Structure formats: C-alpha cells, structure tokens
Amino acid sequence: MTADTQTRDLLAQAAGAARYAPSVHNTQPWRWVVYPDRLELFAVTERQLRFQDPDQHMLLMSCGAALHHARVALDADGWVHEVERPAAEPLAIIRPLERRTADPAAVRVLDQLSRRHTDRRTMSDEPVDVKVLDAFTAAAEQAGARLCLLSRDQVIELAVLVEQAQKAETSDDLLQAETSTWVGGDRADGTGIPDGSLPAEPAQTTVAGRDFGVTGTLPVGAGHDSAVTYAVLYGTGDEPADWLRAGEALNAVWLAATEHGVALTPLSGPVEVGFTRQRLGHMLGGVGTPYLVTRLGIADTSGPAAEPTPRLPVEQVVEIRD
Ligand SMILES: Cc1cc2nc3c(=O)[nH]c(=O)nc-3n(C[C@H](O)[C@H](O)[C@H](O)COP(=O)(O)O)c2cc1C
C-alpha cells in the first residue's frame, strides 16, 4: 500500500465516522468525496427540509456537526490538518498535513462519537455543575461560536418563544407534511427519527420539547426541567460559513456534554421561525445571531434509553476518488 492510499483510507475512515453526527430530523444532508490528499464536504439539498428550513441554516449546522466529527476522528489518529471553507461548494476541504502521536485527550473525544445521542426524556433534579457548564462555554468558543446560559427570567421568555414557534410551524400544512416524511413510523432508508426515540407523551416542562406530531414510544419519566440549564448558541455572523461553524460548535459542546454525562437536546424551532429568531436575538441583548437553543441536564434514567437513530449506508455518503 502506498503512502497516498494509506492516507486516503484514513480520510475515508474519518468521513465514515462523520456518519454518526447529529442532524435536523436525522436527514444527514451531507456527502463526502475522499481524495488521496484531501476530504471534501458537500451539502445534499435533496435532504434539505424545504419548508422547515428554507434558509438552509439547520442543513448547514448539520453539515458543520459532520465536519467536526471528521476532524475529531483525524485528531484521534494524530493527523494535524487544516480546514479550508470556500465561499461556494464544497462547504469545506480538510487537508492532512502531518501525522504525530495521537493525544490521549483526542482519543477520549473520539470515544464520545458513538455515545452521543439526543435524549428527549425529562431531566433529574440534579443540576449541571457550574465548572462543567464553563467547560461547555469554552468548547463553544474554541470552535468559533458562543454559548449564553439563560437566567430563570430568560427561561420563562424562552418558553413563550418556543410555544409561538411551535404554533407557527404546526399551522403550516406543508411543513407538517414534510415532518411526517422524516419522523416516526417505519422507514427503511437509514434516515429519520424512529418512534423509540420520540416521547410517548408530552413532558410536563416549563419549556416544551418539539412537538413532532407523532406519538413515540419513549417513556419520558416523571422528571421536570427545573434543574435544567437552557443555553443559546450564538455568534456574530449570519453567512452560510457562520452556520457551518455553528454546527461545529454545537458538536463540540455536545461531545463535551457526553463526556461529562450531561444530556443535550437541541430546540431549533425558535431559530427556524423568523419572528421568534428575532426576539431570541433581542433577548440576548442584540449581541449576535442566535443559532440554536440547547437544553442541558442530567437525564432521568429511571426508564429505558432512546432507541438509536439509523444512519445512511456509508456508500451513499462517502465517495472515494483517485
Ligand atoms: C441543527 C439541528 C437541529 C435539531 N433540532 C432539534 C429539535 O428542535 N428538537 C429535537 O428534539 N431534536 C433536534 N435535533 C436532534 C436531531 O433530531 C438528532 O440529532 C437526529 O435525529 C439524530 O439523532 P441522534 O442525535 O440521537 O444521533 C436537532 C439536531 C440538529 C443537528
């Protein structure tokens, strides 16, 4: 095996690891092309939520999460690499530069890729330690975004915005029809959210979880969200490259949360709907563009865990070229 083929195989492995990244409704809207010297990331607009996400914000965040997954895999392999983010497609090009001994911390992060998942159960009464929350804000900043932890008053305001966004989305028939093609029921193509990952009933929480319009089979537990920390991921830019970075930052926070035993649930409704996104921005004092709301807490593990979400076959998302 030549050095080129060996590098290409490692890059293909990193692209394969990125299959496990989170994505809106598990649409996995990305595709990788692997060359002997680089890895290119493309958005797949056939898997865009056209009615829920016409601006491609959630699509780009999902691709950013996949980009971060691939980088974590390369780090754990000791590959020093650079990332170029061209203005047009591909969204990103990863170029490996030099291989060193892998840092044990990077290997630990890699372990979190298979453990990370979306936990929609209610949370326990145990709050997340302040030092751990500090680690999350640091992880977001290191990845190029910011995380604003909300005060109790802001959480009440958030609850109203989540409800307003939900109402706006529920009253849109085309959006609802789109959701039903991705969420719940049986589907064999390796995408979407299975019933076993969706709450069997709405949880009694201050801030409502997304209403997917489908009753799942996941027992939510008797917990609440009174010990939960809500946080908004935000940044200064509103260009496609900024949303891609936001996805990388979301993933960095999510992997840090997984390492610390903290469950993270994204709430993207208030960002998807224009007027609630604007009000969310005002709530942050106009410091930047809100990218995503996250719920951070210690899951109530008295009941069963969520069913794992499926993934597309590797051949469909990773293409190898000479
Ligand atoms: C950009 C983005 C937005 C998301 N929005 C929501 C949301 O509003 N509500 C929710 O319950 N899950 C949300 N999710 C979680 C996805 O549904 C989840 O990542 C996907 O189904 C794959 O499952 P997994 O995270 O367990 O691997 C979002 C994920 C991403 C990346």
The ligand as an SDF file (V2000), in Angstrom:
LIG
                    3D

 31 33  0  0  0  0  0  0  0  0999 V2000
  -29.3000   21.5090   13.6460 C   0  0  0  0  0  0  0  0  0  0  0  0
  -30.0810   20.5280   14.4770 C   0  0  0  0  0  0  0  0  0  0  0  0
  -31.3630   20.8680   14.9470 C   0  0  0  0  0  0  0  0  0  0  0  0
  -32.0760   19.9630   15.7390 C   0  0  0  0  0  0  0  0  0  0  0  0
  -33.3130   20.3270   16.2330 N   0  0  0  0  0  0  0  0  0  0  0  0
  -33.9700   19.5070   17.0840 C   0  0  0  0  0  0  0  0  0  0  0  0
  -35.1940   19.9170   17.7210 C   0  0  0  0  0  0  0  0  0  0  0  0
  -35.6780   21.0330   17.5160 O   0  0  0  0  0  0  0  0  0  0  0  0
  -35.8020   19.0460   18.5770 N   0  0  0  0  0  0  0  0  0  0  0  0
  -35.2860   17.8100   18.8350 C   0  0  0  0  0  0  0  0  0  0  0  0
  -35.8780   17.0800   19.6270 O   0  0  0  0  0  0  0  0  0  0  0  0
  -34.1260   17.3830   18.2340 N   0  0  0  0  0  0  0  0  0  0  0  0
  -33.4700   18.2030   17.3890 C   0  0  0  0  0  0  0  0  0  0  0  0
  -32.2780   17.8060   16.8070 N   0  0  0  0  0  0  0  0  0  0  0  0
  -31.7560   16.4540   17.0730 C   0  0  0  0  0  0  0  0  0  0  0  0
  -31.9190   15.5330   15.8630 C   0  0  0  0  0  0  0  0  0  0  0  0
  -33.2750   15.1410   15.7180 O   0  0  0  0  0  0  0  0  0  0  0  0
  -30.9930   14.3240   16.0390 C   0  0  0  0  0  0  0  0  0  0  0  0
  -29.6570   14.7590   16.0170 O   0  0  0  0  0  0  0  0  0  0  0  0
  -31.1790   13.2800   14.9430 C   0  0  0  0  0  0  0  0  0  0  0  0
  -32.4510   12.7120   14.9990 O   0  0  0  0  0  0  0  0  0  0  0  0
  -30.1420   12.1430   15.0880 C   0  0  0  0  0  0  0  0  0  0  0  0
  -30.2770   11.5150   16.3310 O   0  0  0  0  0  0  0  0  0  0  0  0
  -29.0850   11.4590   17.3920 P   0  0  0  0  0  0  0  0  0  0  0  0
  -28.7420   12.8690   17.7650 O   0  0  0  0  0  0  0  0  0  0  0  0
  -29.6550   10.6740   18.5550 O   0  0  0  0  0  0  0  0  0  0  0  0
  -27.9210   10.7710   16.7440 O   0  0  0  0  0  0  0  0  0  0  0  0
  -31.5380   18.6830   16.0280 C   0  0  0  0  0  0  0  0  0  0  0  0
  -30.2460   18.3730   15.5650 C   0  0  0  0  0  0  0  0  0  0  0  0
  -29.5210   19.2780   14.8110 C   0  0  0  0  0  0  0  0  0  0  0  0
  -28.1300   18.9290   14.3670 C   0  0  0  0  0  0  0  0  0  0  0  0
  1  2  1  0
  2  3  1  0
  2 30  2  0
  3  4  2  0
  4  5  1  0
  4 28  1  0
  5  6  2  0
  6  7  1  0
  6 13  1  0
  7  8  2  0
  7  9  1  0
  9 10  1  0
 10 11  2  0
 10 12  1  0
 12 13  2  0
 13 14  1  0
 14 15  1  0
 14 28  1  0
 15 16  1  0
 16 17  1  0
 16 18  1  0
 18 19  1  0
 18 20  1  0
 20 21  1  0
 20 22  1  0
 22 23  1  0
 23 24  1  0
 24 25  2  0
 24 26  1  0
 24 27  1  0
 28 29  2  0
 29 30  1  0
 30 31  1  0
M  END
$$$$
